[in-house]
Amino acid sequence: MSDLSALPRPEPRPGLEHEYAELGERLRGLLPCVEWPLHLPWIDAIRRLKAMRGATILAHSYQSPEIFHGVADVTGDSLALAEAAARCDSEIIVFCGVQFMAETAKILAPSRTVLIPDTAAGCSLAASITAADVRALRQRHPGVPVVSYINTSAAVKAESDACCTSANALQVVESMASPQVIFLPDRYLGQYVAAQTAVELILWQGSCEVHELFSAAQVQQTRERFAAQIVAHPECAPDVLAQADFVGSTTAMAGWLRKHRPQKVALITECSMADNLKSEFPQITFIQPCNLCPHMQRITLPNIYACLRDLQHEVTVDPSIAARARQSLQRMLGVGRRDRV
């Protein structure tokens, strides 16, 4: 993480509490009450600096509430943010997420300056496979198309025929019009998709370090103890998904909540997802068997401010890699979202 010890804390302007009363009310209950006065000067400073720079801040649903609600212009899952990057007209994009997401934004918006607040914000899935691994898979399975999850490096995307997200993985796989597809790197998402299609999937043994921590026993205990309905992300293990009332992407989870309005629900995904939904669904009690993504948590208000102030940590992608990766991403965007809500 960048050394921010010398970064002076923004001085609060008079009347900030009144100026940001609506935001403060929205964050009430999402943050410990002692944190709001500490976050507010940073939020104000970032918003003013963002306006001066003409920048757009994109934030993933796993970002903490003070970022997701406080400074982001566009929020959502990987597919929504990829779409937003592709159509963004700001000269500067600050990506509050992990490295592969910021790379994706740069690939889809090559003429924009894309910044990431912390270059060490990685992903266990993206780290689990290399471009050389994909080439080796192609040699072992000649003629079989490759679909790579968006949680991969630009170099892996460049070796793929198409990308997908958890929202449209099934559609992308079937759009290959092939009896076999190499699907990488998440084995659990691959198993989930394989159960819904006649296409034979050749899987890579990658996994998400956050979602693989959830166990079926933990989920069952949550249901029995709290009488909660279970909504799970398909990056979880199959025995966890078997316990769920609904399985879907982060955006689809929110859509399911809007439709069904359960009294109590446990979201089997990264903690901040539930934190950010509480303001939209105050009548729902969220039970959190909680796992935080350590990489998402590297993004903070101070390093967003430093990123904008100094225009630091620019994301670059080799043009030859970007051109091929862009084709894979555009194929994904052409398919869209299976469970768009």
DOFI-241937 format. One line per 3 residues: their letters; for each residue x, y, z of N, C-alpha, C, O. Coordinates in steps of 0.05 Angstrom, whole numbers, plus 5000, padded with zeros to 4 digits. Layout:
% residues N
A	X:Y:Z:X:Y:Z:X:Y:Z:X:Y:Z | ... $
This chain:
% residues 341
MSD	5017:4976:5000:5000:5000:5000:5018:5025:5000:5039:5025:5012 | 5009:5046:4987:5025:5071:4986:5028:5082:5014:5010:5078:5031 | 5051:5095:5019:5056:5107:5045:5041:5134:5045:5049:5153:5033 $
LSA	5020:5135:5061:5003:5159:5062:5007:5173:5089:4991:5191:5096 | 5028:5165:5104:5031:5176:5131:5036:5206:5130:5030:5220:5149 | 5048:5216:5108:5054:5245:5106:5031:5260:5093:5033:5285:5090 $
LPR	5010:5247:5085:4987:5261:5072:4971:5276:5093:4960:5264:5111 | 4970:5302:5090:4955:5318:5110:4925:5313:5108:4914:5310:5086 | 4913:5311:5131:4884:5307:5132:4870:5332:5122:4877:5354:5131 $
PEP	4851:5330:5104:4837:5354:5095:4823:5368:5118:4811:5355:5135 | 4825:5394:5118:4812:5410:5139:4782:5412:5132:4774:5419:5110 | 4765:5406:5152:4736:5407:5147:4727:5436:5143:4734:5454:5158 $
RPG	4711:5441:5122:4700:5468:5118:4676:5472:5136:4663:5453:5143 | 4670:5497:5143:4647:5502:5160:4621:5493:5146:4618:5497:5122 | 4603:5481:5161:4577:5474:5150:4577:5448:5135:4557:5442:5122 $
LEH	4598:5432:5137:4599:5406:5122:4576:5388:5131:4564:5375:5114 | 4571:5386:5157:4551:5367:5166:4524:5374:5154:4508:5356:5146 | 4518:5400:5152:4492:5408:5140:4492:5403:5110:4473:5393:5098 $
EYA	4515:5409:5096:4517:5406:5067:4513:5377:5059:4502:5371:5038 | 4524:5359:5076:4523:5330:5070:4503:5315:5087:4506:5292:5093 | 4482:5329:5096:4462:5317:5114:4448:5293:5101:4444:5273:5114 $
ELG	4442:5295:5075:4428:5273:5061:4446:5249:5060:4437:5226:5065 | 4471:5253:5053:4490:5230:5052:4494:5219:5080:4496:5194:5083 | 4496:5236:5100:4500:5226:5127:4477:5209:5136:4481:5189:5150 $
ERL	4452:5216:5128:4429:5201:5135:4430:5174:5121:4422:5153:5132 | 4439:5174:5095:4440:5149:5080:4461:5129:5093:4457:5105:5093 | 4482:5141:5103:4503:5124:5115:4498:5116:5144:4512:5100:5156 $
RGL	4477:5129:5156:4470:5122:5183:4463:5092:5184:4445:5083:5169 | 4475:5077:5201:4469:5049:5203:4488:5032:5186:4490:5008:5190 | 4501:5044:5166:4520:5030:5150:4548:5032:5161:4565:5015:5155 $
LPC	4553:5053:5176:4579:5059:5188:4576:5063:5218:4555:5073:5227 | 4596:5055:5233:4596:5063:5262:4594:5094:5264:4607:5108:5248 | 4578:5104:5282:4572:5133:5283:4598:5149:5287:4599:5172:5278 $
VEW	4618:5138:5300:4643:5153:5304:4659:5157:5279:4676:5174:5277 | 4653:5141:5258:4669:5142:5233:4660:5164:5215:4676:5175:5200 | 4634:5171:5215:4623:5191:5196:4638:5218:5198:4646:5228:5177 $
PLH	4643:5230:5221:4658:5255:5222:4687:5252:5212:4698:5272:5202 | 4698:5228:5214:4726:5224:5205:4727:5222:5174:4745:5231:5162 | 4706:5209:5163:4705:5206:5134:4697:5231:5119:4706:5236:5097 $
LPW	4680:5248:5132:4668:5270:5118:4688:5289:5105:4684:5297:5082 | 4709:5298:5119:4728:5317:5105:4741:5304:5081:4746:5318:5061 | 4747:5278:5081:4758:5265:5058:4738:5264:5035:4745:5269:5012 $
IDA	4713:5257:5042:4692:5256:5021:4689:5283:5008:4688:5284:4983 | 4688:5304:5023:4686:5331:5013:4709:5338:4995:4706:5349:4973 | 4734:5332:5005:4758:5339:4990:4759:5324:4963:4767:5335:4943 $
IRR	4751:5298:4964:4752:5282:4939:4731:5292:4920:4737:5294:4896 | 4708:5299:4929:4687:5309:4911:4695:5335:4898:4691:5339:4874 | 4708:5353:4913:4716:5378:4901:4739:5374:4882:4740:5386:4860 $
LKA	4758:5357:4889:4781:5351:4872:4772:5337:4846:4782:5342:4824 | 4753:5319:4849:4742:5304:4826:4729:5324:4806:4733:5321:4782 | 4715:5343:4816:4703:5363:4799:4724:5380:4785:4722:5386:4761 $
MRG	4745:5387:4799:4767:5403:4787:4781:5387:4765:4789:5399:4745 | 4784:5362:4769:4798:5345:4750:4780:5336:4727:4790:5326:4706 | 4754:5339:4730:4736:5328:4710:4737:5298:4709:4735:5286:4688 $
ATI	4740:5285:4732:4744:5256:4734:4718:5242:4741:4699:5254:4752 | 4716:5217:4734:4694:5200:4741:4705:5177:4759:4726:5165:4752 | 4692:5172:4781:4700:5150:4799:4681:5127:4795:4657:5129:4799 $
LAH	4693:5104:4788:4678:5079:4786:4684:5062:4811:4707:5060:4819 | 4664:5050:4823:4668:5035:4848:4653:5008:4846:4629:5008:4840 | 4667:4987:4852:4654:4961:4853:4637:4958:4878:4640:4972:4897 $
SYQ	4617:4939:4876:4599:4935:4898:4612:4926:4924:4600:4927:4945 | 4637:4916:4922:4651:4907:4946:4667:4929:4960:4681:4924:4979 | 4665:4954:4950:4678:4976:4963:4662:4984:4988:4638:4980:4990 $
SPE	4676:4995:5008:4664:5002:5033:4644:5025:5029:4646:5040:5010 | 4624:5027:5047:4602:5046:5043:4611:5075:5039:4599:5090:5023 | 4631:5084:5054:4640:5112:5051:4650:5118:5023:4649:5141:5014 $
IFH	4660:5098:5009:4669:5101:4981:4646:5097:4962:4641:5113:4945 | 4631:5075:4966:4609:5067:4948:4588:5089:4947:4579:5097:4926 | 4580:5099:4971:4559:5119:4972:4571:5147:4973:4558:5167:4964 $
GVA	4595:5150:4983:4606:5177:4988:4619:5191:4965:4615:5215:4962 | 4633:5176:4948:4649:5190:4927:4644:5178:4899:4652:5191:4879 | 4633:5155:4896:4631:5142:4870:4610:5155:4853:4589:5164:4862 $
DVT	4616:5157:4827:4596:5166:4807:4581:5143:4795:4557:5146:4789 | 4594:5121:4791:4582:5097:4780:4589:5073:4798:4612:5070:4805 | 4569:5057:4805:4574:5034:4822:4562:5009:4808:4544:5011:4791 $
GDS	4572:4986:4816:4560:4961:4805:4579:4938:4805:4600:4939:4817 | 4571:4917:4791:4587:4893:4789:4607:4897:4765:4607:4918:4752 | 4622:4876:4760:4643:4878:4739:4632:4884:4712:4644:4900:4697 $
LAL	4609:4873:4705:4597:4878:4679:4588:4906:4676:4592:4920:4656 | 4574:4916:4697:4563:4943:4697:4586:4964:4695:4584:4984:4680 | 4608:4958:4709:4631:4977:4708:4646:4976:4682:4656:4996:4672 $
AEA	4647:4952:4670:4659:4950:4643:4643:4966:4623:4654:4980:4606 | 4616:4963:4624:4599:4979:4606:4602:5009:4611:4603:5024:4592 | 4605:5017:4636:4608:5045:4643:4634:5056:4632:4635:5078:4622 $
AAR	4655:5040:4635:4681:5049:4625:4681:5053:4595:4692:5072:4584 | 4667:5034:4581:4666:5036:4552:4652:5061:4542:4659:5071:4520 | 4633:5071:4557:4619:5095:4548:4626:5120:4563:4615:5141:4558 $
CDS	4646:5119:4581:4654:5142:4597:4666:5164:4579:4683:5158:4563 | 4658:5189:4583:4669:5211:4568:4688:5229:4584:4697:5249:4574 | 4694:5221:4609:4713:5236:4625:4741:5230:4616:4747:5208:4608 $
EII	4758:5250:4618:4786:5246:4611:4800:5228:4632:4819:5214:4625 | 4791:5229:4657:4804:5214:4678:4783:5195:4691:4762:5204:4699 | 4790:5170:4693:4774:5150:4708:4790:5140:4732:4813:5131:4729 $
VFC	4779:5143:4755:4791:5131:4779:4776:5106:4786:4751:5106:4791 | 4790:5083:4785:4776:5057:4789:4780:5048:4818:4802:5040:4826 | 4758:5047:4833:4759:5037:4860:4751:5008:4859:4727:5001:4861 $
GVQ	4770:4991:4856:4767:4963:4854:4794:4950:4853:4813:4961:4864 | 4797:4927:4840:4823:4914:4839:4835:4917:4811:4823:4927:4792 | 4860:4908:4809:4876:4914:4785:4864:4904:4759:4864:4919:4740 $
FMA	4853:4880:4758:4842:4870:4733:4818:4887:4724:4814:4890:4699 | 4803:4899:4742:4781:4916:4735:4791:4942:4723:4780:4952:4703 | 4812:4953:4735:4823:4978:4724:4835:4973:4696:4833:4990:4679 $
ETA	4848:4950:4693:4858:4943:4666:4836:4941:4646:4838:4951:4623 | 4813:4929:4654:4791:4927:4636:4780:4954:4628:4774:4958:4605 | 4779:4972:4647:4770:5000:4641:4789:5012:4620:4780:5026:4602 $
KIL	4815:5009:4624:4834:5021:4605:4832:5008:4577:4834:5022:4557 | 4827:4982:4576:4824:4969:4550:4800:4979:4535:4801:4983:4511 | 4778:4983:4550:4753:4992:4537:4752:5022:4533:4736:5032:4518 $
APS	4769:5037:4547:4771:5066:4544:4800:5074:4540:4811:5088:4557 | 4812:5066:4517:4841:5069:4514:4850:5098:4513:4873:5103:4519 | 4833:5117:4506:4841:5144:4504:4839:5159:4531:4847:5182:4533 $
RTV	4828:5146:4551:4825:5158:4578:4849:5151:4596:4862:5131:4592 | 4853:5169:4615:4873:5163:4636:4859:5148:4658:4840:5158:4670 | 4867:5123:4663:4855:5107:4683:4874:5105:4707:4898:5098:4703 $
LIP	4865:5111:4730:4881:5111:4755:4869:5090:4774:4845:5086:4775 | 4886:5078:4790:4878:5060:4812:4890:5070:4837:4914:5075:4838 | 4875:5073:4859:4887:5084:4883:4909:5068:4896:4926:5079:4909 $
DTA	4909:5041:4892:4930:5024:4903:4937:5003:4883:4920:4986:4877 | 4961:5002:4874:4969:4983:4853:4972:4955:4864:4974:4936:4848 | 4972:4951:4890:4974:4925:4902:4947:4911:4906:4945:4889:4916 $
AGC	4925:4924:4897:4898:4912:4899:4896:4891:4877:4889:4897:4854 | 4900:4866:4885:4901:4844:4865:4876:4826:4867:4855:4835:4876 | 4879:4801:4858:4856:4782:4858:4868:4754:4856:4885:4749:4839 $
SLA	4859:4736:4874:4869:4709:4874:4862:4695:4848:4878:4678:4838 | 4839:4701:4836:4832:4688:4811:4850:4697:4788:4860:4681:4773 | 4854:4723:4786:4872:4733:4765:4900:4723:4768:4914:4718:4748 $
ASI	4909:4719:4793:4936:4709:4798:4939:4679:4793:4962:4669:4792 | 4917:4665:4789:4918:4636:4788:4924:4625:4760:4929:4601:4756 | 4925:4643:4740:4929:4634:4712:4944:4655:4696:4941:4679:4701 $
TAA	4961:4646:4678:4977:4664:4661:4970:4659:4632:4956:4640:4624 | 4980:4678:4615:4975:4675:4586:4988:4649:4576:4977:4636:4558 | 5011:4642:4587:5025:4617:4579:5008:4593:4586:5007:4573:4570 $
DVR	4994:4594:4609:4975:4572:4616:4953:4569:4595:4946:4546:4588 | 4943:4591:4586:4921:4590:4566:4931:4578:4540:4918:4562:4527 | 4955:4586:4532:4966:4575:4507:4971:4545:4509:4967:4530:4490 $
ALR	4979:4537:4533:4983:4508:4537:4957:4493:4536:4955:4471:4526 | 4936:4505:4547:4909:4493:4546:4900:4490:4517:4888:4469:4509 | 4905:4510:4501:4897:4509:4473:4912:4487:4458:4901:4473:4441 $
QRH	4937:4483:4465:4953:4461:4452:4942:4434:4460:4941:4415:4443 | 4933:4431:4485:4922:4405:4494:4894:4400:4483:4886:4377:4480 | 4880:4422:4476:4852:4419:4466:4849:4436:4441:4835:4457:4441 $
PGV	4862:4428:4419:4861:4444:4394:4833:4448:4384:4817:4430:4383 | 4828:4473:4377:4802:4480:4365:4780:4486:4385:4759:4494:4377 | 4786:4482:4411:4765:4488:4431:4767:4517:4439:4788:4526:4447 $
PVV	4745:4532:4438:4745:4560:4445:4750:4564:4475:4743:4547:4491 | 4761:4588:4482:4767:4595:4509:4750:4618:4518:4749:4639:4506 | 4736:4614:4541:4721:4635:4554:4735:4641:4580:4737:4623:4597 $
SYI	4743:4665:4584:4756:4673:4609:4738:4691:4625:4727:4711:4615 | 4736:4685:4650:4722:4702:4670:4736:4729:4670:4760:4731:4665 | 4721:4750:4674:4732:4777:4674:4754:4781:4696:4770:4799:4694 $
NTS	4753:4763:4716:4773:4764:4737:4800:4752:4728:4809:4732:4739 | 4811:4763:4707:4836:4754:4695:4852:4778:4686:4841:4800:4683 | 4878:4773:4681:4895:4795:4672:4889:4802:4643:4876:4786:4629 $
AAV	4898:4825:4634:4895:4832:4606:4908:4812:4587:4898:4806:4566 | 4931:4801:4596:4945:4782:4579:4929:4756:4575:4930:4745:4553 | 4915:4748:4596:4898:4724:4593:4874:4730:4576:4866:4714:4559 $
KAE	4862:4753:4579:4840:4761:4562:4848:4761:4533:4832:4754:4515 | 4873:4769:4528:4882:4771:4500:4885:4743:4487:4884:4741:4463 | 4889:4723:4504:4891:4695:4493:4864:4681:4492:4863:4658:4484 $
SDA	4843:4695:4498:4816:4683:4500:4799:4691:4476:4804:4711:4463 | 4779:4674:4471:4759:4681:4450:4738:4700:4460:4728:4717:4445 | 4731:4698:4485:4711:4716:4497:4715:4717:4527:4726:4699:4539 $
CCT	4706:4739:4539:4706:4742:4568:4677:4739:4577:4658:4739:4561 | 4673:4736:4603:4647:4735:4614:4648:4745:4643:4670:4748:4654 | 4625:4750:4654:4623:4755:4683:4604:4734:4694:4593:4718:4680 $
SAN	4601:4734:4720:4582:4715:4732:4554:4720:4723:4537:4703:4724 | 4548:4745:4714:4521:4752:4705:4515:4740:4678:4491:4735:4672 | 4535:4735:4661:4528:4726:4634:4545:4702:4625:4547:4696:4601 $
ALQ	4557:4688:4644:4575:4666:4637:4561:4644:4620:4572:4635:4601 | 4537:4637:4628:4522:4616:4613:4517:4625:4584:4521:4609:4566 | 4508:4649:4581:4503:4659:4554:4528:4660:4537:4527:4653:4513 $
VVE	4550:4669:4549:4575:4671:4533:4584:4643:4525:4592:4639:4502 | 4584:4624:4544:4592:4597:4538:4575:4585:4514:4586:4574:4496 | 4549:4589:4515:4532:4578:4494:4535:4593:4468:4529:4582:4447 $
SMA	4543:4618:4470:4547:4634:4445:4571:4624:4429:4574:4632:4406 | 4589:4608:4442:4612:4597:4427:4604:4577:4406:4619:4570:4389 | 4579:4566:4408:4569:4546:4389:4588:4523:4385:4594:4515:4363 $
SPQ	4598:4513:4408:4618:4491:4407:4609:4470:4428:4600:4478:4449 | 4613:4444:4422:4606:4424:4442:4624:4424:4467:4616:4414:4488 | 4648:4436:4464:4666:4438:4486:4676:4467:4488:4679:4481:4468 $
VIF	4680:4477:4513:4691:4503:4517:4711:4501:4540:4706:4489:4561 | 4734:4514:4537:4753:4517:4559:4744:4541:4575:4741:4563:4565 | 4738:4537:4601:4727:4558:4618:4747:4562:4641:4754:4544:4656 $
LPD	4756:4587:4645:4776:4593:4665:4772:4621:4677:4758:4638:4665 | 4784:4625:4701:4799:4606:4718:4783:4595:4741:4792:4577:4755 | 4758:4605:4746:4743:4597:4770:4729:4570:4767:4710:4568:4751 $
RYL	4739:4550:4781:4727:4523:4778:4698:4522:4789:4682:4507:4779 | 4692:4538:4810:4666:4537:4821:4645:4550:4803:4623:4540:4799 | 4652:4573:4792:4634:4586:4773:4631:4567:4749:4609:4564:4738 $
GQY	4653:4554:4740:4651:4536:4718:4633:4512:4724:4617:4504:4706 | 4635:4501:4748:4617:4479:4755:4588:4488:4755:4570:4473:4747 | 4583:4512:4765:4556:4523:4766:4544:4526:4737:4521:4519:4732 $
VAA	4561:4536:4719:4552:4539:4691:4548:4512:4678:4529:4507:4663 | 4567:4493:4683:4566:4467:4671:4540:4452:4677:4530:4437:4661 | 4529:4457:4701:4505:4444:4710:4480:4454:4695:4459:4442:4697 $
QTA	4483:4476:4680:4460:4489:4667:4462:4486:4636:4444:4498:4622 | 4482:4473:4626:4485:4472:4597:4494:4444:4588:4505:4429:4603 | 4489:4438:4562:4498:4413:4551:4527:4416:4541:4540:4396:4533 $
VEL	4538:4440:4541:4566:4444:4533:4584:4432:4553:4581:4436:4577 | 4604:4417:4544:4624:4406:4562:4645:4427:4569:4658:4438:4550 | 4649:4433:4594:4668:4453:4602:4694:4440:4612:4693:4422:4628 $
ILW	4716:4450:4601:4742:4442:4611:4751:4463:4630:4755:4486:4622 | 4755:4456:4655:4758:4476:4676:4787:4479:4685:4803:4460:4684 | 4793:4503:4694:4818:4509:4708:4813:4509:4738:4790:4515:4746 $
QGS	4833:4503:4754:4828:4500:4783:4834:4525:4799:4847:4524:4820 | 4824:4548:4790:4826:4573:4805:4801:4576:4823:4781:4563:4819 | 4804:4594:4843:4782:4600:4861:4786:4627:4873:4808:4638:4874 $
CEV	4764:4638:4883:4764:4664:4897:4771:4660:4926:4757:4644:4940 | 4791:4673:4937:4799:4668:4964:4778:4678:4985:4779:4670:5008 | 4760:4694:4976:4738:4703:4994:4715:4683:4993:4707:4674:5014 $
HEL	4705:4677:4970:4681:4660:4968:4687:4631:4975:4669:4617:4985 | 4711:4621:4971:4717:4593:4978:4718:4589:5009:4718:4566:5018 | 4718:4610:5024:4719:4608:5054:4692:4599:5065:4691:4588:5087 $
FSA	4670:4605:5051:4644:4598:5061:4640:4568:5059:4649:4555:5040 | 4627:4557:5080:4622:4528:5081:4593:4523:5082:4577:4540:5090 | 4585:4499:5073:4557:4491:5074:4546:4490:5103:4524:4498:5108 $
AQV	4563:4481:5122:4555:4480:5150:4550:4508:5160:4531:4512:5175 | 4567:4527:5153:4563:4555:5161:4536:4566:5151:4522:4580:5165 | 4531:4560:5126:4506:4570:5113:4482:4558:5126:4462:4571:5132 $
QQT	4483:4532:5130:4460:4518:5143:4455:4529:5171:4432:4533:5179 | 4477:4533:5186:4474:4544:5213:4461:4572:5212:4445:4579:5229 | 4469:4588:5193:4458:4615:5190:4428:4614:5184:4412:4629:5196 $
RER	4420:4596:5167:4391:4592:5161:4376:4584:5185:4355:4595:5192 | 4386:4563:5199:4372:4552:5222:4371:4572:5246:4350:4574:5259 | 4393:4585:5251:4394:4603:5274:4378:4628:5270:4365:4638:5289 $
FAA	4379:4639:5246:4367:4666:5242:4341:4664:5224:4329:4685:5219 | 4333:4641:5215:4310:4638:5197:4313:4657:5173:4294:4670:5165 | 4337:4657:5163:4344:4675:5140:4343:4661:5114:4350:4637:5112 $
QIV	4335:4675:5093:4338:4664:5066:4367:4668:5057:4380:4687:5065 | 4376:4650:5039:4404:4650:5032:4407:4658:5002:4394:4646:4985 | 4423:4678:4997:4429:4687:4970:4459:4685:4966:4474:4698:4981 $
AHP	4468:4670:4947:4497:4663:4944:4508:4671:4917:4494:4671:4897 | 4533:4677:4917:4548:4683:4892:4559:4657:4880:4568:4640:4895 | 4558:4654:4853:4566:4629:4841:4596:4623:4843:4605:4602:4834 $
ECA	4612:4641:4855:4640:4634:4860:4643:4617:4885:4665:4608:4892 | 4621:4611:4899:4622:4594:4923:4622:4564:4914:4615:4558:4891 | 4630:4547:4932:4631:4518:4927:4603:4507:4922:4583:4518:4932 $
PDV	4601:4485:4907:4575:4474:4900:4558:4467:4924:4533:4470:4923 | 4570:4456:4946:4553:4449:4969:4542:4474:4983:4521:4472:4996 | 4555:4497:4980:4544:4522:4990:4521:4531:4973:4500:4539:4983 $
LAQ	4525:4530:4946:4504:4538:4928:4479:4521:4931:4456:4530:4927 | 4483:4495:4938:4460:4477:4941:4443:4485:4965:4419:4478:4966 | 4454:4501:4983:4438:4510:5007:4423:4536:5001:4406:4544:5017 $
ADF	4428:4549:4977:4417:4575:4972:4389:4576:4962:4381:4557:4947 | 4374:4596:4968:4348:4602:4956:4351:4615:4929:4333:4613:4912 | 4374:4628:4925:4379:4642:4900:4409:4643:4896:4424:4648:4915 $
VGS	4418:4639:4871:4446:4642:4864:4448:4662:4841:4433:4660:4821 | 4466:4681:4844:4468:4701:4822:4490:4721:4827:4503:4721:4848 | 4495:4737:4807:4515:4758:4808:4508:4779:4828:4485:4779:4839 $
TTA	4526:4798:4834:4520:4818:4854:4496:4835:4846:4479:4842:4863 | 4493:4842:4820:4470:4857:4811:4445:4840:4813:4424:4850:4821 | 4447:4815:4806:4423:4798:4807:4414:4794:4836:4390:4791:4841 $
MAG	4432:4793:4855:4425:4792:4883:4406:4815:4891:4386:4811:4903 | 4414:4839:4883:4398:4862:4890:4371:4860:4876:4350:4868:4888 | 4370:4851:4852:4345:4847:4838:4327:4827:4852:4302:4831:4854 $
WLR	4338:4806:4862:4323:4786:4877:4311:4798:4902:4288:4792:4909 | 4327:4814:4916:4317:4827:4940:4293:4846:4934:4274:4847:4949 | 4295:4861:4912:4274:4879:4904:4248:4864:4898:4226:4873:4905 $
KHR	4251:4840:4887:4227:4824:4879:4215:4810:4903:4190:4810:4906 | 4231:4799:4920:4221:4781:4941:4219:4794:4969:4203:4784:4985 | 4234:4815:4974:4232:4829:4999:4232:4811:5024:4213:4812:5039 $
PQK	4252:4794:5028:4251:4776:5051:4255:4792:5077:4266:4814:5077 | 4245:4781:5099:4249:4794:5125:4278:4793:5133:4289:4812:5144 | 4290:4769:5129:4318:4766:5136:4333:4752:5113:4322:4734:5100 $
VAL	4357:4761:5108:4372:4749:5086:4402:4748:5093:4412:4766:5106 | 4415:4727:5084:4444:4725:5087:4456:4725:5058:4449:4708:5042 | 4472:4745:5053:4486:4746:5027:4513:4731:5029:4530:4740:5044 $
ITE	4515:4710:5015:4540:4694:5017:4559:4704:4996:4562:4693:4974 | 4572:4726:5003:4590:4740:4985:4607:4759:5003:4606:4757:5027 | 4621:4777:4990:4638:4796:5005:4621:4814:5022:4599:4822:5014 $
CSM	4631:4820:5047:4615:4834:5067:4604:4861:5057:4581:4867:5063 | 4620:4876:5043:4612:4904:5037:4587:4904:5019:4573:4924:5018 | 4582:4883:5005:4558:4881:4988:4533:4886:5005:4516:4902:4998 $
ADN	4531:4871:5028:4508:4875:5045:4508:4903:5057:4487:4916:5059 | 4531:4913:5065:4533:4940:5077:4521:4960:5058:4506:4978:5066 | 4527:4958:5032:4518:4978:5012:4489:4975:5005:4477:4994:4995 $
LKS	4477:4952:5009:4449:4948:5003:4430:4956:5026:4406:4959:5021 | 4441:4959:5049:4423:4964:5072:4408:4990:5069:4385:4992:5078 | 4420:5010:5056:4406:5036:5053:4382:5033:5034:4362:5047:5038 $
EFP	4384:5015:5014:4362:5012:4996:4340:4994:5007:4317:4997:5000 | 4348:4976:5026:4328:4957:5037:4328:4959:5067:4336:4940:5081 | 4320:4982:5079:4321:4985:5108:4302:4966:5123:4306:4961:5146 $
QIT	4282:4955:5108:4263:4937:5121:4274:4908:5123:4262:4891:5137 | 4296:4902:5109:4307:4875:5110:4330:4874:5130:4347:4892:5132 | 4329:4853:5146:4351:4848:5165:4372:4831:5151:4367:4809:5142 $
FIQ	4397:4842:5149:4418:4828:5135:4435:4813:5156:4446:4825:5175 | 4436:4787:5153:4453:4770:5170:4479:4766:5154:4479:4758:5131 | 4502:4771:5167:4527:4771:5153:4546:4750:5163:4561:4754:5183 $
PCN	4547:4726:5150:4570:4708:5154:4593:4719:5137:4595:4712:5114 | 4609:4736:5149:4624:4757:5135:4652:4749:5127:4668:4740:5144 | 4659:4753:5102:4687:4751:5093:4693:4776:5076:4680:4782:5056 $
LCP	4713:4791:5085:4722:4815:5070:4743:4808:5050:4761:4791:5055 | 4742:4821:5027:4764:4818:5007:4787:4836:5015:4784:4860:5016 | 4810:4825:5022:4833:4842:5031:4842:4860:5009:4854:4881:5015 $
HMQ	4838:4853:4984:4847:4870:4962:4829:4894:4958:4838:4916:4954 | 4803:4889:4959:4784:4912:4957:4788:4931:4980:4785:4955:4976 | 4795:4921:5003:4798:4938:5027:4823:4955:5025:4827:4973:5042 $
RIT	4840:4950:5006:4864:4968:5002:4856:4995:4992:4871:5014:4995 | 4833:4997:4980:4823:5023:4970:4811:5039:4992:4792:5029:5005 | 4821:5063:4997:4812:5079:5020:4807:5108:5010:4816:5116:4989 $
LPN	4793:5123:5026:4789:5151:5019:4815:5166:5017:4819:5181:4998 | 4834:5163:5036:4860:5177:5033:4875:5170:5007:4886:5188:4994 | 4875:5144:4999:4890:5139:4975:4875:5146:4949:4887:5150:4928 $
IYA	4848:5148:4951:4833:5159:4928:4840:5189:4925:4844:5198:4903 | 4841:5203:4948:4848:5231:4947:4876:5235:4936:4880:5252:4919 | 4896:5219:4945:4923:5222:4936:4925:5215:4906:4940:5228:4891 $
CLR	4910:5195:4897:4909:5187:4869:4900:5210:4851:4912:5216:4831 | 4879:5224:4860:4868:5246:4845:4886:5271:4846:4890:5285:4827 | 4896:5276:4870:4913:5299:4874:4938:5298:4857:4945:5318:4844 $
DLQ	4951:5275:4857:4977:5273:4843:4975:5259:4816:4995:5255:4803 | 4951:5251:4809:4947:5235:4784:4966:5211:4783:4980:5207:4763 | 4967:5197:4805:4986:5175:4807:4973:5148:4803:4949:5145:4804 $
HEV	4991:5128:4798:4983:5100:4794:4966:5097:4769:4944:5085:4769 | 4977:5108:4746:4963:5105:4721:4965:5076:4712:4986:5064:4713 | 4943:5066:4701:4941:5038:4691:4947:5039:4662:4935:5054:4646 $
TVD	4966:5022:4654:4973:5020:4625:4972:4991:4617:4977:4973:4633 | 4965:4987:4592:4964:4960:4580:4978:4961:4553:4972:4979:4537 | 4996:4942:4548:5010:4941:4523:4990:4942:4500:4971:4925:4500 $
PSI	4993:4960:4480:4973:4962:4459:4967:4936:4444:4944:4932:4437 | 4988:4920:4439:4983:4895:4425:4966:4876:4441:4949:4861:4430 | 4970:4875:4468:4954:4859:4485:4926:4870:4488:4906:4856:4487 $
AAR	4925:4897:4491:4899:4910:4494:4880:4906:4470:4856:4902:4473 | 4892:4906:4446:4875:4903:4422:4862:4875:4421:4838:4873:4415 | 4877:4854:4429:4865:4828:4429:4846:4824:4452:4825:4811:4450 $
ARQ	4853:4835:4475:4836:4833:4499:4809:4848:4494:4788:4840:4504 | 4811:4870:4479:4787:4886:4474:4767:4869:4457:4743:4871:4462 | 4777:4853:4439:4759:4836:4423:4744:4817:4441:4720:4813:4438 $
SLQ	4757:4805:4461:4745:4786:4479:4724:4800:4496:4702:4790:4501 | 4731:4824:4506:4712:4839:4522:4688:4849:4506:4666:4849:4516 | 4693:4858:4482:4670:4867:4465:4651:4844:4459:4627:4848:4457 $
RML	4662:4820:4456:4644:4797:4452:4626:4793:4476:4603:4787:4474 | 4638:4796:4500:4623:4794:4525:4601:4816:4526:4578:4810:4533 | 4608:4840:4520:4589:4862:4521:4567:4858:4501:4544:4867:4505 $
GVG	4573:4845:4478:4553:4840:4458:4532:4820:4468:4509:4821:4460 | 4541:4801:4484:4522:4781:4495:4505:4794:4517:4481:4788:4518 | 4517:4812:4533:4501:4825:4554:4499:4808:4579:4519:4795:4587 $
RRD	4477:4810:4592:4473:4798:4619:4450:4779:4620:4427:4786:4612 | 4455:4755:4629:4434:4735:4631:4412:4744:4651:4388:4741:4645 | 4421:4755:4673:4402:4761:4695:4400:4790:4700:4398:4799:4723 $
RV	4401:4806:4677:4398:4835:4681:4372:4842:4694:4351:4832:4687 | 4374:4859:4715:4350:4867:4730:4348:4897:4732:4329:4907:4745 $
